[in-house]
Amino acid sequence: MRALVLLYLLHAVFGQVTKYSWYGPVQEVRAPDPALSSAACLADQTSCGCCLMKKNINYMEMYFNQSIVEMKNQLMTAQTALNDMRASRSAFSVALNNQVFLTCIGPVNSDTVIIYKHVFLNLGNGYNVQTGVFTAPRSGVYSLAVTIYGNKANLASCASLQVNGIAVARLNDQIGQDPEDSNSAVAAVKLNAGDKVTMNLLKNCLICDDFNHFNTFTGFLLYATN
């Protein structure tokens, strides 16, 4: 019965109307009636369900495509940020030497840049082992830490942490009954790209070191400012 109704409705909607003329019957095609189309949809809900499902599938496909594009954009942004972080990594940690026996430098007649020969870490190659100078690769806030040690009677251990030749922190241990002198300092300093950071041994002072690494110079970028 349902099939007969569907055939009738389809004939009514899309069918042909028979007219007669002197030359015999003529089939005339007429435009579908929207009211009858709705009736056909009501009569065959399976077909209407398929149309609705197809529309939903098309919508879901469009939504997922947009989501994939957005995820790709976010991934590209994250990858760019990660590459920038990797490119801006800067950290170094060095010691005066790595000798078996205690070796001293000084006393000196004038302030002299200390050249640390033993390298623990030099990420970004900002520290120059030939000159003892750390050059900031990019502008930012850096953490700097230094220690000094000396072991000579009647001679003090003193040094100065300097940025572009200007003292940031002075380390000094006065001569006492104990021949061993030591000191340390930690500072957070804002540097511009290209700034020079050094540790300077001060006049009439000395420092001593061996494989125990009593004299160290360490710095790393906390965060970039541009």
TORKOL-4160 file (C-alpha; in steps of 0.2 Angstrom, whole numbers, padded with zeros to 4 digits, m for minus):
226
<pt num="1" X="0000" Y="0000" Z="0000"/>
<pt num="2" X="0014" Y="0012" Z="0005"/>
<pt num="3" X="0023" Y="0009" Z="m0012"/>
<pt num="4" X="0007" Y="0013" Z="m0021"/>
<pt num="5" X="0005" Y="0029" Z="m0012"/>
<pt num="6" X="0023" Y="0034" Z="m0016"/>
<pt num="7" X="0021" Y="0030" Z="m0034"/>
<pt num="8" X="0005" Y="0040" Z="m0035"/>
<pt num="9" X="0013" Y="0055" Z="m0027"/>
<pt num="10" X="0029" Y="0054" Z="m0037"/>
<pt num="11" X="0018" Y="0053" Z="m0053"/>
<pt num="12" X="0008" Y="0068" Z="m0046"/>
<pt num="13" X="0024" Y="0078" Z="m0042"/>
<pt num="14" X="0035" Y="0073" Z="m0057"/>
<pt num="15" X="0023" Y="0064" Z="m0068"/>
<pt num="16" X="0017" Y="0068" Z="m0085"/>
<pt num="17" X="m0001" Y="0074" Z="m0089"/>
<pt num="18" X="m0009" Y="0066" Z="m0105"/>
<pt num="19" X="m0018" Y="0078" Z="m0117"/>
<pt num="20" X="m0026" Y="0074" Z="m0134"/>
<pt num="21" X="m0024" Y="0082" Z="m0150"/>
<pt num="22" X="m0028" Y="0078" Z="m0169"/>
<pt num="23" X="m0012" Y="0069" Z="m0170"/>
<pt num="24" X="m0015" Y="0058" Z="m0155"/>
<pt num="25" X="m0011" Y="0058" Z="m0136"/>
<pt num="26" X="0003" Y="0070" Z="m0130"/>
<pt num="27" X="0013" Y="0069" Z="m0114"/>
<pt num="28" X="0015" Y="0086" Z="m0105"/>
<pt num="29" X="0028" Y="0088" Z="m0091"/>
<pt num="30" X="0023" Y="0100" Z="m0078"/>
<pt num="31" X="0033" Y="0107" Z="m0063"/>
<pt num="32" X="0033" Y="0099" Z="m0046"/>
<pt num="33" X="0020" Y="0105" Z="m0034"/>
<pt num="34" X="0029" Y="0110" Z="m0017"/>
<pt num="35" X="0014" Y="0104" Z="m0007"/>
<pt num="36" X="0014" Y="0087" Z="m0015"/>
<pt num="37" X="0033" Y="0086" Z="m0013"/>
<pt num="38" X="0030" Y="0089" Z="0006"/>
<pt num="39" X="0017" Y="0076" Z="0006"/>
<pt num="40" X="0029" Y="0064" Z="m0003"/>
<pt num="41" X="0042" Y="0067" Z="0011"/>
<pt num="42" X="0029" Y="0063" Z="0024"/>
<pt num="43" X="0024" Y="0048" Z="0015"/>
<pt num="44" X="0043" Y="0042" Z="0013"/>
<pt num="45" X="0052" Y="0048" Z="0028"/>
<pt num="46" X="0066" Y="0036" Z="0024"/>
<pt num="47" X="0072" Y="0047" Z="0010"/>
<pt num="48" X="0070" Y="0063" Z="0020"/>
<pt num="49" X="0080" Y="0055" Z="0034"/>
<pt num="50" X="0094" Y="0051" Z="0021"/>
<pt num="51" X="0094" Y="0069" Z="0015"/>
<pt num="52" X="0095" Y="0076" Z="0033"/>
<pt num="53" X="0109" Y="0064" Z="0037"/>
<pt num="54" X="0118" Y="0069" Z="0022"/>
<pt num="55" X="0116" Y="0088" Z="0027"/>
<pt num="56" X="0123" Y="0083" Z="0044"/>
<pt num="57" X="0138" Y="0074" Z="0037"/>
<pt num="58" X="0142" Y="0089" Z="0026"/>
<pt num="59" X="0141" Y="0100" Z="0041"/>
<pt num="60" X="0152" Y="0089" Z="0052"/>
<pt num="61" X="0165" Y="0088" Z="0038"/>
<pt num="62" X="0165" Y="0107" Z="0036"/>
<pt num="63" X="0167" Y="0108" Z="0055"/>
<pt num="64" X="0181" Y="0096" Z="0056"/>
<pt num="65" X="0190" Y="0104" Z="0041"/>
<pt num="66" X="0190" Y="0120" Z="0050"/>
<pt num="67" X="0196" Y="0112" Z="0066"/>
<pt num="68" X="0210" Y="0104" Z="0057"/>
<pt num="69" X="0215" Y="0121" Z="0050"/>
<pt num="70" X="0214" Y="0129" Z="0067"/>
<pt num="71" X="0225" Y="0115" Z="0075"/>
<pt num="72" X="0238" Y="0117" Z="0061"/>
<pt num="73" X="0239" Y="0136" Z="0064"/>
<pt num="74" X="0241" Y="0133" Z="0083"/>
<pt num="75" X="0254" Y="0120" Z="0080"/>
<pt num="76" X="0264" Y="0132" Z="0069"/>
<pt num="77" X="0263" Y="0146" Z="0082"/>
<pt num="78" X="0269" Y="0134" Z="0095"/>
<pt num="79" X="0283" Y="0128" Z="0084"/>
<pt num="80" X="0288" Y="0145" Z="0080"/>
<pt num="81" X="0289" Y="0150" Z="0099"/>
<pt num="82" X="0299" Y="0134" Z="0103"/>
<pt num="83" X="0311" Y="0137" Z="0089"/>
<pt num="84" X="0313" Y="0155" Z="0096"/>
<pt num="85" X="0316" Y="0148" Z="0113"/>
<pt num="86" X="0329" Y="0136" Z="0107"/>
<pt num="87" X="0338" Y="0150" Z="0097"/>
<pt num="88" X="0339" Y="0161" Z="0112"/>
<pt num="89" X="0346" Y="0148" Z="0124"/>
<pt num="90" X="0361" Y="0155" Z="0133"/>
<pt num="91" X="0370" Y="0147" Z="0148"/>
<pt num="92" X="0388" Y="0145" Z="0153"/>
<pt num="93" X="0397" Y="0139" Z="0168"/>
<pt num="94" X="0416" Y="0139" Z="0169"/>
<pt num="95" X="0430" Y="0136" Z="0182"/>
<pt num="96" X="0448" Y="0144" Z="0183"/>
<pt num="97" X="0457" Y="0127" Z="0179"/>
<pt num="98" X="0456" Y="0109" Z="0182"/>
<pt num="99" X="0474" Y="0106" Z="0188"/>
<pt num="100" X="0479" Y="0092" Z="0200"/>
<pt num="101" X="0488" Y="0103" Z="0211"/>
<pt num="102" X="0483" Y="0120" Z="0217"/>
<pt num="103" X="0488" Y="0134" Z="0205"/>
<pt num="104" X="0487" Y="0153" Z="0209"/>
<pt num="105" X="0485" Y="0168" Z="0198"/>
<pt num="106" X="0492" Y="0185" Z="0205"/>
<pt num="107" X="0495" Y="0196" Z="0213"/>
<pt num="108" X="0493" Y="0208" Z="0198"/>
<pt num="109" X="0499" Y="0226" Z="0196"/>
<pt num="110" X="0482" Y="0231" Z="0189"/>
<pt num="111" X="0465" Y="0225" Z="0187"/>
<pt num="112" X="0465" Y="0210" Z="0175"/>
<pt num="113" X="0451" Y="0200" Z="0166"/>
<pt num="114" X="0451" Y="0182" Z="0174"/>
<pt num="115" X="0451" Y="0169" Z="0160"/>
<pt num="116" X="0442" Y="0153" Z="0166"/>
<pt num="117" X="0450" Y="0139" Z="0156"/>
<pt num="118" X="0439" Y="0124" Z="0162"/>
<pt num="119" X="0422" Y="0124" Z="0154"/>
<pt num="120" X="0407" Y="0115" Z="0161"/>
<pt num="121" X="0394" Y="0122" Z="0150"/>
<pt num="122" X="0394" Y="0135" Z="0136"/>
<pt num="123" X="0376" Y="0134" Z="0128"/>
<pt num="124" X="0375" Y="0146" Z="0114"/>
<pt num="125" X="0394" Y="0149" Z="0114"/>
<pt num="126" X="0392" Y="0166" Z="0123"/>
<pt num="127" X="0408" Y="0163" Z="0134"/>
<pt num="128" X="0425" Y="0165" Z="0125"/>
<pt num="129" X="0437" Y="0154" Z="0133"/>
<pt num="130" X="0452" Y="0164" Z="0125"/>
<pt num="131" X="0447" Y="0181" Z="0132"/>
<pt num="132" X="0436" Y="0176" Z="0148"/>
<pt num="133" X="0422" Y="0188" Z="0141"/>
<pt num="134" X="0404" Y="0183" Z="0140"/>
<pt num="135" X="0394" Y="0192" Z="0127"/>
<pt num="136" X="0376" Y="0193" Z="0129"/>
<pt num="137" X="0368" Y="0185" Z="0113"/>
<pt num="138" X="0351" Y="0194" Z="0115"/>
<pt num="139" X="0343" Y="0207" Z="0127"/>
<pt num="140" X="0336" Y="0200" Z="0143"/>
<pt num="141" X="0338" Y="0197" Z="0161"/>
<pt num="142" X="0352" Y="0186" Z="0166"/>
<pt num="143" X="0357" Y="0177" Z="0182"/>
<pt num="144" X="0376" Y="0179" Z="0186"/>
<pt num="145" X="0385" Y="0170" Z="0200"/>
<pt num="146" X="0403" Y="0170" Z="0205"/>
<pt num="147" X="0415" Y="0162" Z="0218"/>
<pt num="148" X="0433" Y="0166" Z="0222"/>
<pt num="149" X="0446" Y="0157" Z="0233"/>
<pt num="150" X="0464" Y="0160" Z="0237"/>
<pt num="151" X="0476" Y="0151" Z="0249"/>
<pt num="152" X="0491" Y="0162" Z="0251"/>
<pt num="153" X="0496" Y="0170" Z="0268"/>
<pt num="154" X="0497" Y="0190" Z="0268"/>
<pt num="155" X="0488" Y="0191" Z="0251"/>
<pt num="156" X="0470" Y="0194" Z="0249"/>
<pt num="157" X="0458" Y="0187" Z="0236"/>
<pt num="158" X="0447" Y="0200" Z="0228"/>
<pt num="159" X="0438" Y="0202" Z="0211"/>
<pt num="160" X="0425" Y="0212" Z="0203"/>
<pt num="161" X="0410" Y="0207" Z="0192"/>
<pt num="162" X="0409" Y="0219" Z="0178"/>
<pt num="163" X="0397" Y="0223" Z="0164"/>
<pt num="164" X="0405" Y="0234" Z="0150"/>
<pt num="165" X="0419" Y="0238" Z="0162"/>
<pt num="166" X="0407" Y="0245" Z="0176"/>
<pt num="167" X="0407" Y="0235" Z="0192"/>
<pt num="168" X="0391" Y="0226" Z="0197"/>
<pt num="169" X="0397" Y="0217" Z="0212"/>
<pt num="170" X="0414" Y="0217" Z="0222"/>
<pt num="171" X="0421" Y="0201" Z="0230"/>
<pt num="172" X="0434" Y="0204" Z="0244"/>
<pt num="173" X="0440" Y="0194" Z="0258"/>
<pt num="174" X="0452" Y="0203" Z="0270"/>
<pt num="175" X="0468" Y="0195" Z="0276"/>
<pt num="176" X="0466" Y="0186" Z="0292"/>
<pt num="177" X="0475" Y="0173" Z="0303"/>
<pt num="178" X="0468" Y="0160" Z="0291"/>
<pt num="179" X="0477" Y="0160" Z="0274"/>
<pt num="180" X="0462" Y="0154" Z="0265"/>
<pt num="181" X="0451" Y="0168" Z="0258"/>
<pt num="182" X="0434" Y="0165" Z="0249"/>
<pt num="183" X="0419" Y="0175" Z="0243"/>
<pt num="184" X="0404" Y="0173" Z="0232"/>
<pt num="185" X="0390" Y="0184" Z="0224"/>
<pt num="186" X="0374" Y="0181" Z="0214"/>
<pt num="187" X="0365" Y="0195" Z="0204"/>
<pt num="188" X="0351" Y="0197" Z="0192"/>
<pt num="189" X="0356" Y="0209" Z="0178"/>
<pt num="190" X="0347" Y="0216" Z="0163"/>
<pt num="191" X="0359" Y="0215" Z="0148"/>
<pt num="192" X="0357" Y="0222" Z="0130"/>
<pt num="193" X="0363" Y="0211" Z="0116"/>
<pt num="194" X="0382" Y="0213" Z="0114"/>
<pt num="195" X="0385" Y="0218" Z="0132"/>
<pt num="196" X="0402" Y="0211" Z="0139"/>
<pt num="197" X="0402" Y="0203" Z="0156"/>
<pt num="198" X="0419" Y="0199" Z="0164"/>
<pt num="199" X="0426" Y="0194" Z="0181"/>
<pt num="200" X="0441" Y="0205" Z="0185"/>
<pt num="201" X="0455" Y="0201" Z="0197"/>
<pt num="202" X="0459" Y="0217" Z="0207"/>
<pt num="203" X="0476" Y="0225" Z="0210"/>
<pt num="204" X="0487" Y="0216" Z="0223"/>
<pt num="205" X="0475" Y="0201" Z="0224"/>
<pt num="206" X="0476" Y="0183" Z="0219"/>
<pt num="207" X="0465" Y="0168" Z="0217"/>
<pt num="208" X="0470" Y="0149" Z="0217"/>
<pt num="209" X="0461" Y="0134" Z="0210"/>
<pt num="210" X="0463" Y="0115" Z="0206"/>
<pt num="211" X="0451" Y="0101" Z="0201"/>
<pt num="212" X="0440" Y="0106" Z="0216"/>
<pt num="213" X="0434" Y="0121" Z="0206"/>
<pt num="214" X="0435" Y="0134" Z="0220"/>
<pt num="215" X="0434" Y="0149" Z="0207"/>
<pt num="216" X="0418" Y="0148" Z="0196"/>
<pt num="217" X="0409" Y="0160" Z="0184"/>
<pt num="218" X="0391" Y="0155" Z="0179"/>
<pt num="219" X="0377" Y="0164" Z="0170"/>
<pt num="220" X="0361" Y="0161" Z="0160"/>
<pt num="221" X="0347" Y="0169" Z="0152"/>
<pt num="222" X="0332" Y="0170" Z="0163"/>
<pt num="223" X="0320" Y="0178" Z="0150"/>
<pt num="224" X="0322" Y="0188" Z="0134"/>
<pt num="225" X="0315" Y="0206" Z="0134"/>
<pt num="226" X="0314" Y="0207" Z="0115"/>
